[in-house]
C-alpha cells in the first residue's frame, strides 16, 4: 500500500541533467565557431567513454543499467571533461580522463549521489598531472592567420598523432591566455604589454573570451530556470572579481584586471556548471556562499601564485572536501526555533 | 487591510477543486446501517454507555468521554444498537477498533436537544457542553474542541482556518459558501468562550465565492471579524503556518498557539459549535467531499458512521478505480476497504486509479539538489533527514529536528529522484519512539532490579541485626540470670545458706570461668616448640629482606597497574 503524498511534480533527475546539457550548447557553438569542429570529436570521444565506463561499472556493481545510463549524469561528466581539455589532443586523452572520472571518482565512491568530488574535475586533475605536455596543445582561434586544419586533418591528428606534411604543431597551437600571462609575467613583462599580444582580445583570450561568454549565457538560463542556486556562481565570481580587482588596483602591472579573470580559463564554466554540481556542493544557502567564496579565493591564489595556470579545478576539489563541514556548520533554524540555539 | 506574512517553502500542486464545487451540498440518504467507532477524536476512546439491543434516539449519547482528552460519541440517527464489537475502520494500519453497529429505523427521531444562550454562559459551562456534544476539530486533527478553550494564558487573537490548502478537498469551501451565517455564529460562540478581541478568518484566495459569502455573513452579523484572503500555497492550512501568515507570529517548536496568545479553529468546527449550542445538536454528521475518479464529484452532508461505499455509489466510481484515499492526495491515507465508516475526521474521499495518481517511478539516488529543502514549510533539511533515516542514524535525525516535520509531503512532491521521503521520516519517527519505549522499559526494569538488590541487602542486614539483638538479649538474660543467682547466693541472712544455693553459686562461678576462658582463647603462638620458633624467625627475616628490596625498586618505577575494567 502506498502512502501520502500520492502526487508528484515531474521534474526528474534526467530532465534536470538534460537542461544543464542544453545550457552548455551556446558555449559549445561558439567554441566550434572560433576553434573549429575538433571539440565535437573530443566531446564524442569523452561521451562514448563515459557511457561505456558507466555501463561497465554498473554491471560490476550489479546495478540496473537503464535508469542510470539514461539519467544523463555520465554524459554530462563526459562533456565537461571534453570542454576542459585541449581539443587537438590524442584520442586517448579524453577517454582516459573520462574513464577515470566515472570509474574512480564516481563509482568507487558509490555512484550517482555519493561521490564527494566533482568527477569531471578529478578527471581533469588526473590528466594535467599525468600528461602535462598533451594538455598544452590548445588550438589557436581560426582567424589568427595560421593555416587552420580541416576537420579531416584534425581527425587524422587526433587518432594518429600525425600532421599533414609541412605543418608544425607549434604553428597550430598555443598556450592558454592564462598560461601566457603567467609565463610572460615571470619573464618581466607587464600585464598591459602582455595583453597587447595577438592572442588576446577585448577582455581576455581571443575567441576563448567569447566561449566563456557563451557559458555565462547558458548559466544565466540555468539561474532563471532555477536549476542551479544563485549563491554559488555569485559568491564565486564576486570573490574572484573583488580579489583580482583589489590586486589590480594596487599593482596593475603584475595583476590582471577582474574581467580578464572572469573570461579566462574555466571561470565561467566553473561558476555555472562545475561548482553548481549539487552532489558535491553544500546544501544550505549560507554554505553555498562560503563554498563559492572559498573557491573564488583559491582560484585567484592558484592563478596568481600557484604552479598551474588555472585554478578552478583544484579550487573545486579542495572546496569539495570541505562540504560536509560547511553543511554541518550552516544548518538553518527550523520553523518555531528562530532565535533559539540549536 | 492587515499585512500578510509568508512562510518558507510550500508547493503549488494542481488544486482539482473545481470538479466537486459545481453542485451544492447534498444530504446523503439515510443508510440502513451505521458503524460508529468509539475512537473518533484525539485522546482516549469513548466508553460505550448503551447495550446491544437497546433502542437509541438520534443524538443520544452512546459513548462517554474518558479522562481529560476525550470526547463524546452519539447515535447519528434513531434505531437499534445491534452490536458493539471490533470492526475495521479508516486507519492505514487496517487494525480493527471498537464500534457500535446501529440499524436505523428510518424515523430520524431526535432525542432531547438542549439549546443554550451562550452569552449567559461561562467558558467552563460552554466547554462542558461542547464535550457533551462531541465537538472535535473537523480540519482533520479531531482534537477535542473543549480542550482548546482551556488555556492558562491570555489569548488575544482567534484565527479561523478556512484555508483548505489540500488539493481536491472542498468541504470547507462549500460549507462557507452555503452556511456562512452558521459559521459566523459559531465563531462568535468560540470568541466569547475564549474572551478574545480579534478574530481573523483566513481563506485561501482560490475560493473567491467562499470569501464573498463569509464577508457578507460577517457584515450582516456586525461582528468585527476580519475575513482575510491568504495566498494559495500548500500547506497554508497548517494551523501554525496560517497563524504565521495572518499574525506574523511563529509558534515556537513544541509549543501550542495559545502560548503566543493565539487559538485556531477550523470553519467546520465553528459551524459544529453553533449547531451544538444554538440547536442542541451533537456532532452526528459532517460535510464530506467525494471526488477523483467518479462520475459526479460533489459534497455530501453525511451521518457519522455512513459506510464510504454508499457515498462512492452515489457519486458513481469509474470502472478503473482501484483504491480510495481518505483526505487529500498530499496527506491522506489509503482506506483499507471502501465499506469502512465515515468518521468525524473524514473531510474527503478520493476514488483513485493508476491514471489519476500514477505510481511513482523507481526511486533514484538523492543528488542533494535541495528542492525538498526549498519546499519544506518547516525549513528542515529533508535531504539530510533522509540520509540519517536511511542509515539508521536516528540520533542525528533528531538533532536535525526530525520531530518538527509535519509530514505535509511537500518534499516528496518535488523530489526529482522520486524518493518517498515522508515514508522515511515516518519510519525514523516510529523507530525512535519504539526505542524510547524500549529504553523506558529497560530503565524501569533496571530500577526494579536495583531496588530488589537493595531490598535483599536491607533484609539481610535487618536479619543480621535481629540476630545480633537476639544474641545480645540472650547474653543479657544469661548475665541477669547469673546476677540473680549471685543475689540469691548472697542472702542477707547467712543462716539461710542451703545446699541448693551453694550448689548454684558453684555453678555460676564455673560458668563465669568458662565464659572467660571462651572469650580469651589461647594464641597458637604461645605454645610453640623451640624448633618452630626458630623456623618462624627465619621466615620473618626473609620477609624483611624482600620488603627492603621492594622498597628500593618502588623508588624507581611504580608497579604496573591493572588496566582491566577502565
Interface residues (C-beta under 8 A of the other chain):
Chain A: X1 X2 X3 X4 X5 X6 X7 X8 X9 X11 X12 X13 X15 X16 X67 X71 X73 X111 X112 X113 X114 X229 X278 X279 X281 X283 X284 X327 X331 X332 X333 X334 X335 X336 X337 X338 X340
Chain B: X7 X8 X11 X13 X14 X92 X167 X240 X244 X250 X251 X252 X253 X254 X255 X325 X327 X329 X330 X331 X332 X333 X334 X352 X357 X359 X360 X361 X362 X364 X365 X366 X367 X368 X369 X370 X371 X373 X377 X378 X379 X380 X381 X383 X384 X400 X401 X404 X407 X409 X412 X413 X414 X415 X416 X417 X418 X420 X422 X423 X426
